[in-house]
Amino acid sequence: MVSKNRASLAHKVRYAARNPRKVAPYARRLARDAWLRVKTRDHVGYYRAVMRSDASRTPFGAVGTPSERRWLALGELQFEYLVKHGLKPGDRMLEIGCGNLRAGRLFIDHLNPGDYYGIDISPDILFAAEETIVRFDLQAKVPHLTPVRDLRLEFLPAEHFNVVHAHSVFSHSPLDVIDECFAHIGRVLAPGGFFDFTFNRTEGKEHQVLREDFYYRTETLVALAAKHKLDATFMDDWETGAHKQSKIRITA
């Protein structure tokens, strides 16, 4: 789970030597990154453009799963872990960065009608989410899908959600975006509720690759949560699963 410094030149050279077929795709990402830096004013605008580009090719790839088989498997992994760790059918759930409902389709089916809220900065991926609802016959569950510009969550009711979930969101977020989320998440959490999120963990220097992938030390995120009077717990058992990111649980 612990990442080396992928931004270092030495890592890039070694990785390119071991994976020559990935050099050209990385070069295309680098060119896209340079172009989008010029076109967009902030990180949300930048990443929305990234999602638009990726979703135009395949919604599976846009959420980090190159195949439908992998998409289904990662959705099951998230769902099974969360059910094992407290998600109940009677809960009201907010999924931040719901994407095209890789895990959301299972959460929606598990919860009572109207109790799933999914938000995402990308309207393009939410169009794909609507297709997922149709494909899996989930219309009667009345899920709520909303595009957002930020993570202030101002349009959502106070103390409403028992469970908040964000998978592979902070792995693509600079620290100021995470800080914004932490500043407002406590307001929407119901008493006794929790917020689970994944992140790219490093025990060395914190870094980023382009503006798409961010790597943080656990203590950085725990301290940031404490700044907003939130308790953060590292979820050790998540790392026994088949996912490269780490997980933290926050309670108010």
Buried (B, 14 or more C-beta within 10 A) or exposed (E): BBBBBBBEEEBBEEBEEEEEEEEEEBEEBEEBBEEBEEEBEEBBBBBBBBBBBBBEEBBBBBBBBEEEEBBBBBBEBBBBBBBEBBBEEEBBBBBBBBBBBBBBBBBBBBBEEEBBBBBBBBEBBBBBBBEBBEEBEBEEBEBBBEBBEEBBBEEBEEEBBBBBBBBBBBBBBBBEBBBBBBBBBBBBBBEEBBBBBBBBBBEEEBBBBBBBBBBBBBEBBBEBBEEBEBEBBBBEEBBEBEBBBBBBBBBB
